[in-house]
Amino acid sequence: MSDNEEDDTAAALAELEAEAEADEANGTVATEAPAAAAAEEGGSGGGAAGEGDGDDEDLEEMKKKLEQMEEEASKLMAMQSDLDKQMGGAEDSEAAAAEMDAKSVHVGQVDYDATPEELQAFFNACGTIERITIPVNRHTQRARGYAYIEFADAESAQNALVLNGTSFRGRELQVGPKRINEVGKGKGKGKGKGKGKGKGKGKGKGKGKGRGRGWGGYGRGGGYSPY
């Protein structure tokens, strides 16, 4: 082999070695690149998972607050319902008391020895009488000198007012409408103060709990009933 041929062979071998080294270098880079990409993707995925956990905690907290608000609203509605019932009951009581007053009259200057039967006979022409009450002194058990007469309707009570000023057992009766009952009032006791012509201050003794011989107090289930 000549010197020129040996030089050409050496150059070819050198070129092949250089290509092999270049291919090996390219293969290493290609292998490392996917690994780096996978590492980056894993890191970004972990960050997304962390953000997702934070959103779940916020949602649970909002749900708890909403449940507390709904519970408080339910309690308020229950309190309002109870209050409405109490107010409705008070209004019903006042309406019933007003209706009873409209059917009743107050009779003053009644003889102390008068009986409910005698008053019933005297006022019988005015209309149907439901009940007659003659309050008595709780200590002496003696009549106080006045009476309440409850009729079946308001028209009969109006008829009874015509008997105002008429004589009964030698005394001139004072017949007038029964005072309007106010629920929760008129039952207290107290001593009046002041001088001159009844201008003192204070609360008078409440009425409605008279005692003695089955006459009872007005509106308490006692009293004389002719029927």
C-alpha positions, 0 to 999 in steps of 0.5 A: 500500500502506498503512502497516499492510500494509508493517509486516506484510510486514516482520515476515513477512520478519524471521520467515522470515530467523530461521527460515532462520538457525535451520535453518542452525545446526541443520544444522551441529550435526548435521554436527559431531556424527557426526564427534565420535562417529566420533572417539570410536569411533576412540579407543576402538578404538585402546585395545582394539587396544593391550590386545590386543597386550599379551595376545599378548605374555603368551601367548607368554611363557607358551608359552616357559616351558612349553616350557622346563619340558617340556624339563627334565622330559624330561631328568630322565626320561632321567637316571632311565632311565639310572640304572634301567638301571645299577642293573638291570645291577648287580643282574643281576651280583650275582645271577649271582655269587651263583648261581655261588657257590652251585654252587662250593666252596673246597678248602683244603690242596691239595697244591702239585703236584696237578693239576686232573685229579686233583681232578676225579677225586676230586670226580667222584662229587659231581656234574657239574663245570663248572670247576676253578681252582687259583690260582698265584702270579704271580711263582713260578707255583707253586700257592697250595695251594687250589682252587675247584670249580664244579659244574653245580648247587648240590646237587652243591656240597653233596655235595662238602662231605661230603669235608671232612677226607678225605685227598688226596695225603696231606693233609687237605682243607678243603672249604667253601662258596665265599665270596660274591662282592661285585661291585666288591670284593675286587680291591684291594691293601694292607698290613695293620697291627696286632699279634697274632693277625691283628687288623690293619687293611687290605685283602688282595690280591684274588683272581681273576686267577691265572696259570700254565699255562692254569689261569687265575683263577676266573670269568675264563674260565680254569681247567681244564674237564674237558668 
